[in-house]
Structure formats: C-alpha cells, structure tokens
Amino acid sequence: MAEDADVVSKENQNEPSEAKSELEVLKEQILQAQSLAEERLESLKRCRADLDNLMKRSAREKEEIVKYASEKLVCKLLPVLDSLDQAAKHDEGTRVLYQQLLDILKTEGLVPMDEIGKKFDPYRHEALCSIKSESLEEGTVAEVIQKGYLFNSHVIRFCKVAVAKR
C-alpha cells in the first residue's frame, strides 16, 4: 500500500507540470490562431478595398462609355449637318429640318462653336487664310469657313477659320 501511495504521489507531482506544459501549448496555439486570424482579416480588408476600387473604376469606365458612345455617329452626321446648314440659307423647309437635326444632336452632347471675334486658338481652330481687317484685332477669327463642334466639352471638329490681320 505504501508503494501505491508513492505512485499516486509521484503522479500527482507530475500532473501540475504536465498541466502547466499543456497550458503553455494551448496558449501558444491560441496566439498562433489569433495571429493567423489577424493576417486573414487584413488580407480580407485588402481584398475588400481592391474590390471597392475595381467597382468604382468599372462604374467610371461605364459612365465614360455611355457618355461617348454616340460620338462616332455624331461625327458621321456632321457632313450631313453641314449640307443642311448650307441648304437652309436658301429654303425655309430645309432650315427647319437642319434645326431639328441640330437640336437632336445637341441633346447627345454636340455644341457648335461660335468663334467669330474670338482670339485664334490652335486647340479649337484651323486657320485656312488671313483677311485684312481694320475693325478686328490681329489674330482674331474674322470669318468661319466651316463650323467646328464640341462633343461633351472636347473638340471633335476644329473650326476652319480666316484670321484677321492688319
């Protein structure tokens, strides 16, 4: 019996140290799990931010595509608009038709440039010739030979002009 007591006593002495070592192992596992969870959370946050940025960029690109989708068609219609403009000077019915087409194109973003008397700007004008003028300052647009147009605030056709000189 004494031997049994010694064995139980030795087992009891080993239990606290085993419990401590198990506790240390569990604490280490918890720390590792917390570290892994934090890494994964940061990774998830980065992925979410990347997704948000992608969504915003896609929305901007879609908006640009919609905004400029009709630009190609509008550019193809400019010669027709020019012809109607010339014919409208001689026929009232054609003038009405020209105005209707121009109004439709304006709703799509087309803006005719009214440039007479404005300073020559190579980003908006194409100078075809110069005209002597005493009434206009040198370097200003004296005559519009062919209308220019803006589409959604950028030039789609330069205004062909005659520039005033002294």
C-alpha positions as CSV (number, residue, x, y, z in Angstrom):
1,M,0.0,0.0,0.0
2,A,2.8,2.3,0.7
3,E,4.0,1.7,-2.7
4,D,0.6,2.6,-4.2
5,A,0.7,5.8,-2.2
6,D,4.2,6.6,-3.6
7,V,3.0,6.0,-7.2
8,V,-0.1,8.2,-6.6
9,S,2.1,10.9,-5.0
10,K,4.5,10.8,-7.9
11,E,1.6,11.0,-10.4
12,N,0.2,14.0,-8.6
13,Q,3.6,15.7,-8.7
14,N,3.8,15.2,-12.5
15,E,0.2,16.4,-13.1
16,P,0.9,20.1,-12.3
17,S,3.9,20.3,-14.5
18,E,2.0,18.4,-17.3
19,A,-0.9,20.7,-16.8
20,K,1.4,23.7,-17.0
21,S,3.1,22.4,-20.1
22,E,-0.3,21.7,-21.7
23,L,-1.5,25.2,-20.7
24,E,1.6,26.7,-22.4
25,V,1.0,24.7,-25.5
26,L,-2.6,25.8,-25.6
27,K,-1.6,29.4,-25.0
28,E,0.9,29.1,-27.9
29,Q,-1.8,27.6,-30.1
30,I,-4.2,30.4,-29.2
31,L,-1.6,33.0,-30.0
32,Q,-0.9,31.4,-33.4
33,A,-4.6,31.2,-34.1
34,Q,-5.0,34.9,-33.2
35,S,-2.1,35.8,-35.4
36,L,-3.5,33.8,-38.3
37,A,-6.9,35.3,-37.8
38,E,-5.4,38.9,-37.8
39,E,-3.4,38.1,-41.0
40,R,-6.5,36.7,-42.7
41,L,-8.6,39.7,-41.5
42,E,-6.0,42.1,-43.0
43,S,-6.0,40.1,-46.2
44,L,-9.7,40.2,-46.3
45,K,-9.7,44.0,-45.8
46,R,-7.2,44.4,-48.6
47,C,-9.3,42.2,-50.9
48,R,-12.4,44.3,-50.0
49,A,-10.6,47.5,-50.7
50,D,-9.4,46.1,-54.1
51,L,-12.9,45.1,-54.9
52,D,-14.3,48.5,-54.0
53,N,-11.7,50.2,-56.2
54,L,-12.5,47.9,-59.0
55,M,-16.2,48.6,-58.7
56,K,-15.6,52.4,-58.7
57,R,-13.2,52.1,-61.7
58,S,-15.7,50.0,-63.6
59,A,-18.5,52.5,-62.8
60,R,-16.4,55.4,-64.1
61,E,-15.4,53.4,-67.3
62,K,-19.1,52.5,-67.9
63,E,-20.1,56.2,-67.4
64,E,-17.4,57.2,-70.0
65,I,-18.5,54.6,-72.5
66,V,-22.1,55.7,-72.2
67,K,-21.1,59.4,-72.4
68,Y,-19.1,58.9,-75.6
69,A,-21.0,56.0,-77.2
70,S,-22.7,58.3,-79.7
71,E,-19.6,60.3,-80.6
72,K,-18.8,58.2,-83.6
73,L,-22.3,58.5,-85.0
74,V,-22.4,62.3,-84.3
75,C,-19.1,62.7,-86.2
76,K,-20.5,60.8,-89.2
77,L,-23.5,63.1,-89.2
78,L,-21.5,66.3,-89.3
79,P,-21.2,66.4,-93.1
80,V,-25.0,66.0,-93.4
81,L,-25.5,68.8,-90.9
82,D,-23.1,71.0,-92.9
83,S,-25.1,70.3,-96.1
84,L,-28.4,71.0,-94.4
85,D,-26.9,74.2,-93.0
86,Q,-25.9,75.4,-96.5
87,A,-29.3,74.5,-98.0
88,A,-31.1,76.1,-95.0
89,K,-29.8,79.5,-96.2
90,H,-32.0,79.2,-99.3
91,D,-35.0,77.1,-98.2
92,E,-37.2,77.5,-95.1
93,G,-38.2,73.8,-95.0
94,T,-34.6,72.8,-95.0
95,R,-33.8,75.3,-92.3
96,V,-36.5,73.6,-90.1
97,L,-35.0,70.2,-90.9
98,Y,-31.5,71.4,-90.1
99,Q,-32.7,72.9,-86.8
100,Q,-34.4,69.7,-85.8
101,L,-31.3,67.6,-86.5
102,L,-29.1,70.1,-84.7
103,D,-31.4,70.0,-81.7
104,I,-31.3,66.2,-81.6
105,L,-27.5,66.2,-81.8
106,K,-27.3,68.8,-79.0
107,T,-29.2,66.5,-76.7
108,E,-26.5,64.0,-77.3
109,G,-23.8,66.5,-76.3
110,L,-22.9,68.3,-79.6
111,V,-22.2,72.0,-79.3
112,P,-21.5,74.2,-82.3
113,M,-18.6,76.6,-81.7
114,D,-19.4,80.3,-82.3
115,E,-16.0,81.7,-82.9
116,I,-16.2,85.0,-84.9
117,G,-14.4,87.7,-83.0
118,K,-12.6,85.4,-80.6
119,K,-8.9,85.1,-80.3
120,F,-7.4,82.4,-82.6
121,D,-6.8,79.2,-80.6
122,P,-4.9,76.4,-82.3
123,Y,-6.6,73.9,-80.0
124,R,-10.0,74.9,-81.4
125,H,-9.3,76.5,-84.8
126,E,-7.7,75.6,-88.0
127,A,-6.5,78.7,-89.8
128,L,-7.1,78.4,-93.6
129,C,-6.2,82.0,-94.5
130,S,-5.9,85.5,-93.2
131,I,-8.1,88.5,-94.0
132,K,-7.2,92.2,-93.7
133,S,-9.4,93.8,-91.2
134,E,-9.3,97.3,-89.6
135,S,-12.2,96.6,-87.2
136,L,-10.9,93.3,-85.7
137,E,-7.7,92.9,-83.6
138,E,-5.0,91.0,-85.3
139,G,-5.1,87.3,-84.5
140,T,-8.8,87.1,-84.0
141,V,-11.2,85.0,-86.0
142,A,-12.6,87.2,-88.8
143,E,-14.7,84.5,-90.7
144,V,-15.8,80.9,-90.1
145,I,-15.3,78.9,-93.2
146,Q,-16.5,75.6,-91.7
147,K,-18.2,75.3,-88.3
148,G,-16.4,73.5,-85.6
149,Y,-18.1,71.4,-82.9
150,L,-17.5,70.3,-79.3
151,F,-18.8,66.9,-78.1
152,N,-19.1,66.6,-74.3
153,S,-16.7,69.5,-73.9
154,H,-13.9,68.3,-76.2
155,V,-13.3,69.3,-79.8
156,I,-14.5,66.7,-82.4
157,R,-14.0,69.0,-85.3
158,F,-11.8,72.1,-85.5
159,C,-13.4,75.3,-86.7
160,K,-11.9,76.2,-90.1
161,V,-11.4,80.0,-90.0
162,A,-9.9,83.1,-91.6
163,V,-7.8,85.1,-89.2
164,A,-7.8,88.9,-89.1
165,K,-4.5,90.7,-89.9
166,R,-3.7,94.4,-90.2
